[in-house]
Amino acid sequence: MKTLTRITLAAATLLMTGTGCGEDKPAAVARPVAAVEPAPKAPVADEISIAPVPYVYNPNGMRDPFRAPDMETRRAEVVEANTCKRPLCEFNLDQLSLVAVVTGGPNPLAMLQDPQGRGFNVQRNSRVGNKDGRVTAIRRDEITITEYWTGPDGTKNPNHVSIKLRPDDEVAPVVDLVTGAEYR
């Protein structure tokens, strides 16, 4: 039985190698297909020639692809940080009055009063007023606030507003402490 199995295996191997090593048959020849002619175009009364429209990229309102995505939120935070949140920034400069000035040192101070009678201390570079003004100078009897406005040509122009110390309505008499005499 072993010999019969060996002979069968040998015959199968020869059969397979004999068919695998033969010459390749030529591929089937494709028959020529009849040429199909395109359908004739319907005649058009007026041929309209349309010029190609060049593509123009408009980046307005779109995110910059070369900037980090969180950069837009940072920019919004900077704008929000630049807005004044002090109560003194809610009023127009005409509504504020100068009550007191302390000069003589390197950092002079002034006190502004709002229409409700509340006082606010300011120094140089403090924000004042609803038009984003800043205190630029504090003198003995006045302070100067600079507001910037944009002109029609796009330039920033300064507007200097001075608020003078209000005069005392009634001067308190000077009293001599030794004699008790009043001097006007």
C-alpha positions in Angstrom: 0.0 0.0 0.0 2.9 2.3 0.7 4.2 1.8 -2.8 0.8 2.6 -4.4 0.6 5.9 -2.4 4.1 6.7 -3.5 3.4 6.1 -7.1 0.2 8.2 -6.9 2.0 11.1 -5.4 4.8 10.9 -7.9 2.3 10.9 -10.8 0.5 13.8 -9.4 3.7 15.7 -9.0 4.8 15.0 -12.5 1.4 16.0 -13.9 1.5 19.3 -12.0 5.1 20.2 -13.0 4.4 19.2 -16.6 1.4 21.5 -16.9 3.1 24.4 -15.0 6.2 24.5 -17.2 4.5 24.6 -20.5 4.4 27.5 -22.9 1.9 30.2 -22.2 -1.1 30.3 -24.4 -1.5 33.6 -26.3 -4.0 36.0 -24.8 -7.3 36.2 -26.4 -7.3 38.8 -29.2 -9.7 41.6 -28.7 -12.0 42.2 -31.5 -12.2 45.8 -32.8 -15.2 47.7 -31.5 -17.1 49.8 -34.0 -16.2 53.5 -33.4 -19.1 55.4 -31.9 -19.5 58.9 -33.3 -20.6 61.6 -30.9 -24.1 62.9 -31.3 -24.1 66.2 -33.3 -24.6 69.3 -31.2 -27.8 71.2 -31.6 -27.1 74.5 -33.2 -27.2 77.4 -30.8 -28.5 80.8 -32.0 -25.9 82.9 -30.2 -22.7 81.3 -28.8 -21.9 83.1 -25.6 -18.3 82.9 -24.7 -17.9 82.9 -20.9 -14.4 83.9 -19.6 -13.2 82.0 -16.7 -13.5 83.9 -13.4 -10.3 84.1 -11.4 -10.5 82.9 -7.9 -9.9 85.6 -5.2 -9.3 84.6 -1.6 -10.9 86.9 0.9 -9.6 86.3 4.5 -12.0 88.7 6.2 -13.8 86.9 9.0 -11.8 83.7 8.7 -9.3 82.3 11.1 -5.6 82.6 10.2 -4.4 79.0 9.6 -0.8 79.9 10.7 -1.9 81.2 14.1 -2.5 79.0 17.1 -6.3 78.4 17.7 -6.1 79.8 21.3 -4.6 83.1 20.0 -8.1 84.4 19.2 -9.2 83.9 22.8 -6.1 85.5 24.0 -6.8 88.6 21.8 -10.3 88.7 23.2 -8.9 88.6 26.8 -6.5 91.4 26.0 -9.4 93.6 24.7 -11.4 92.8 27.7 -8.5 93.6 30.0 -8.0 97.0 28.3 -11.6 98.1 29.1 -11.9 100.1 32.3 -14.1 98.5 35.0 -13.7 101.2 37.6 -16.8 103.2 38.6 -15.0 106.4 37.6 -15.0 105.2 33.9 -18.8 105.3 33.8 -19.1 109.1 33.8 -18.4 111.8 31.3 -15.6 114.2 32.2 -18.1 117.0 32.5 -19.8 115.2 35.3 -16.7 114.9 37.4 -15.2 117.6 39.7 -11.8 118.0 41.2 -12.0 118.1 45.0 -8.4 117.8 46.3 -4.8 117.7 45.0 -1.8 116.5 46.8 1.5 117.6 45.2 5.1 118.1 46.3 6.2 114.4 46.0 7.3 112.3 43.0 3.8 110.8 42.7 1.1 113.5 43.0 -2.5 112.5 43.8 -5.8 114.0 43.1 -9.4 113.3 44.2 -12.3 113.4 41.7 -15.9 113.4 42.8 -18.7 111.8 40.8 -22.3 113.2 40.7 -23.4 111.1 43.6 -20.7 112.6 45.8 -18.3 109.6 46.0 -14.6 110.4 45.8 -12.0 108.6 43.9 -8.2 108.9 44.1 -6.3 109.2 40.9 -2.7 109.5 39.9 -0.8 109.8 36.6 -1.9 107.2 34.0 -5.2 106.4 35.8 -8.2 105.8 33.6 -10.9 108.3 33.9 -14.1 108.9 31.9 -16.2 106.9 29.5 -14.0 107.7 26.5 -11.0 105.9 27.8 -9.2 109.0 29.0 -6.0 108.9 31.1 -4.7 111.4 33.7 -1.6 112.9 32.1 -0.7 115.7 34.4 -1.5 116.7 38.0 -0.8 120.3 39.0 -1.4 122.3 42.0 -4.9 123.5 41.0 -5.9 121.3 38.1 -5.5 117.9 36.4 -5.2 117.2 32.7 -6.9 114.1 31.2 -6.1 113.1 27.6 -8.7 111.3 25.5 -7.8 110.0 22.0 -10.3 110.1 19.1 -9.8 108.7 15.6 -10.1 111.2 12.7 -11.6 110.5 9.3 -8.2 109.7 7.9 -7.6 107.0 10.6 -5.1 109.0 12.7 -5.4 109.1 16.5 -5.7 112.7 17.8 -5.4 113.7 21.4 -8.0 115.7 23.2 -6.7 117.3 26.4 -9.3 118.2 29.0 -8.4 120.2 32.1 -10.5 119.9 35.3 -9.8 122.8 37.7 -10.0 122.7 41.4 -13.4 124.1 42.4 -13.1 127.3 44.4 -14.2 127.3 48.0 -17.6 129.0 48.4 -16.8 130.4 51.8 -13.3 130.7 53.2 -13.1 129.6 56.8 -11.8 132.4 59.0 -8.3 132.0 60.4 -8.4 131.8 64.2 -5.5 132.9 66.3 -5.2 130.2 69.0 -3.5 132.4 71.5 -5.9 135.3 71.5 -8.9 133.7 69.8 -9.2 136.5 67.2 -10.6 135.7 63.8 -9.0 137.0 60.7 -10.6 137.1 57.2 
